[in-house]
Amino acid sequence: MSTTYTKKQVAELIDGVLDWETVRRMLFMPKDPLRFAMYIEVLQDRAQWEDKIVLPLAPHLYIVEDKNGDIVNKCDCGYVFGPYTENWKLNALIYVRDSVEKFNQVYPKLMSPDASWQVYREYYCPECACQHDVEAPVPWYPVIHDFEPDIAAFYKWVGLEVPKKIAA
Amino acid sequence: MNKPESISGGSSTRKSILANGKTLAQNRADMYNISKESGHYDGLKELKLKSSDPITYEKIFSKLRAGVVNARETAKKIAASPIVEQEGELCFTLYNTAGDCICTSTGIIIHVGTMGMCIKYMIENNWEEDPTVNPGDMFTNNDCQIGNVHPCDIATIVPIFHEGNLVAWVGGVTHVIDTGAAGPGSMSNGQVQRFGDGVQITCRKTGINDKPMRDWQHEVQRNVRTPKYWILDERTRIAGDHMIRDIVEEVIADVGVETFIQFSSEIIEDGRRGLVKRINDILIPGKYNTVAFVDVPYMHEDVHVPSPFAKVDTIMHAPCTITVKPEATWRLDFEGCSRWGWHTYNANPTAFTSGIWVMMTQTVVPTERINDGSLFASEFRLPKGTWTNPNDRRTAHADAWHFLVSSWSSLWRAVSRGYFSRGYLEEVNAGNSNPCNWMQGGGFNQEEEIHAVNSFETAACGTGACAMKDGLNHAAAIWNPEGDMGDCEIWELAEPLLYMGRAIKSNTGGYGKYRGGMGFETLRMVHNSADWCMFFMGNGYMNSDWGLHGGYPSATGYRFEAHNTGLHKRIAEGKSLPMGHDWNPDEPDYENHLEPGAIVKRDSQCITTEEIFENGDLYLNYLRGGPGFGDPLDRTIENIEKDLNDVVLLEEYAIKIYGAVFSKDKEGYYTVDADATKARQKEMRKERLSRGTPVKEWMKGERELILDKKASPQVQQMFASSFELSQPFLDKFRAFWELPSDWLVTEKELGVPAFGAKHHMDLSQMPDVKTVVLVEE
């Protein structure tokens, strides 16, 4: 069985409509090394902006190289969350569920956390209101910088040219 | 691998049992030290056997691997315990002479490391001289101080000899139903120290000439509540071990002992390389920062503990930074974890490092070639004194899984960020549920025997959502890759508890573009028992799993129990009964089918200790769902409609979460109005913008709360405990919130008892004990 896939199949995977037989093959066969390049290509085709996608972070959030060569966190809608080395959440909107009433908008009361133990922190894009992340920490907990990718090392792994400002 | 100091080999006055003439300790020290120096297991820069004769190499692996799997499948049928027979809570593993794993069966493969640690302990403490290691011997271990996860996992270790020389070890482990702890059930939680945690056996020689010793059997059977299961479980382990010993003898007869020994090192180096390759293939180098929490609500009136200093509300804190290095090895650093506690959820480093592979084999390394090579490609830092590495020999561990699985769920979420970024969406898992409730109890059962129960229905909780599909409903547990809820009929044979219903639990999977898998619920009525007690064990005030990329955490747990129900009277009178779903706990219905005077407990207190249950009393066993993936407003209309029609989503939350606008026909079939729903979702986005605050603004307010020390005692205790153990965590906390350099919260100022914080004594301080350390502390 093949362990390479077409761009169409990767696009269907992103859309959640790829046939299960192919998904199963993706799961149990060795990983296809071309996937990343193909994935980026599909996402780039769909992007509303010209910036070059360097690394997808979430379904609507990317690290991109802008026209000045700067590497930034960017939303599908075009909102820029700041340099890629910084935690994008610090430039988002936040809504904290920290009461019975607020939790009850999400779950029945008895199936929600107790706000004296735990809160939900919802992070929205200030422009399009996409909910990019939900944290569920104790009160006081620092905002978590979930992922700090080593893009230079990764691009070497996959044989791609490292963006100039990262290589520098 | 971790880089502790070189180890020395010790000495023995007895003739060597190895062909190379070394003591077992010297043999292990030489293998360990050359591995450390060279970066390759046993110094193997080349895999000579594999490269020169790959067919023989693969034949040996296939035969051994098939042998351990076959032994497990066969031995399983010997067991009487439904935990083993139904749920497959057993595992067999083959080790080389140093106690490093060559290959393992399916099942609870956490024990790759725990049994290996048992062998290493025997090696380092000179078991070859006393009590001696001979052909036909058996050793039994379940000691949590030397690596076992919790006392109910009993291991039987058998040395394998060829022409008088030790060539390998084989270990078999089963999860027994009771270990004679203070409370019944294999993972009970009333005790707070080792001394109530059940019988603990330290690598004891329990058999010679392939037979268990009589004194051992007489002693141990009377120390547990369920001797029948204990005996048959031991026979299960012995049978499997001996089957594997036969296979090893066949392999040696086939390829020769030197080739077998060469293979037994090469396969581990092969395993090390396999993990490096897989990390390179599937992850992205960099740092993944994650965290998990677990509530320990012991202040409640239904938690009875023997020690007053245990009567505190605390929170387990498990931050982790996974660093994937450019050379495709990784380091998992748990700096900042909270202290161990006076409860049964403590872990130890081997449970932690070995157990991680149970989870990792379901994601990073889904290979049959899992062995100790993976450990040699990994670095673990588990700070001493934390719940991951207690510095006191009194700690209890009966339900170590409660903390372990919670912290691992966050690791799964972390590596899934890497999968997503790399485009391997099919591998993404938002993180599995915290698999609970653990329904446990004991007393006299329907057979009029002293009995204990631990329902393993929890082996079938919901999985986390994927990045391209919903999570699986009632399908799996992070601690057992072969999840199964078991048959009602079998559980009814094993437990004096009739099923009043078993149903998918609505709204338990976290919402999202793809939702988490749903959990399920079973309502049980106590029947035909005598002097019966039960208790709850799970999360209620908090949830240890989060969502991923905008998905929500799954629902928390809650407790429902009912006493003095009058159900026998209602049955006799043909009245309605509480059955099936507890649809929405905020609008309870079970209560409408109980006699007046029934006593109901319906709350978030999901940890309790033994409570008396009479015949006719009710217990709801609610098994949790998994977390969601992606913004719920991205969920397709078709999927929202399907959830409504599958009755896994309450109407109220279809409206609140997804903005669904729908109609319901006479047959109860839902149709979602796509245009109206999209319009409502647009409004919901506007509502988000109006209620959201810029994070940096919000931080100013949160900082004031910290400066004023406004948070519940349990939250402050958690931070105080982590601050005391970790200056780096305290420094990061102060830096993030821009706090004064002398800002601190301490347990002393909170006025909560903190026994064990200042005064503690480690196992290494015991006489004649040499501990084995494989992690950075």
Interface residues (C-beta under 8 A of the other chain):
Chain A: V10 L13 I14 G16 L18 V23 M26 L27 F28 P30 K31 P33 R35 F36 M38 Y39 I40 L55 P56 L57 A58 P59 H60 L61 K89 L90 N91 A92 L93 I94 Y95 V96 N104 Q105 V106 Y107 P108 K109 L110 M111 S112 P113 D114 S116 W117 Q118 Y120 E122 Y123 Y124 P126 C128 A129 C130 Q131 H132 D133 V134 E135 A136 P137 V138 P139 W140 Y141 P142 V143 I144 H145 D146 F147 E148 P149 D150 I151 A153 F154 K156 W157
Chain B: N280 D281 I282 I284 P285 G286 K287 Y288 N289 T290 V291 F293 D295 I315 H317 V324 P326 A328 P366 A414 R417 G418 F420 S421 R422 G423 Y424 L425 E426 E427 A467 M468 K469 N507 T508 Y511 K513 Y514 G540 Y541 M542 N543 W546 G547 H549 G550 G551 Y552 P553 A555 T556 G557 Y558 N584 P585 D586 R602 D603 S604 G630 D631 P632 L633 D634 L650 Y653 K656 I657 R685 K686 R688 L689 R691 G692 T693 P694 V695 K696 W698 M699 E702 L705 I706 A711 S712 Q714 V715 M718 F719 K732 F733 F736 W737
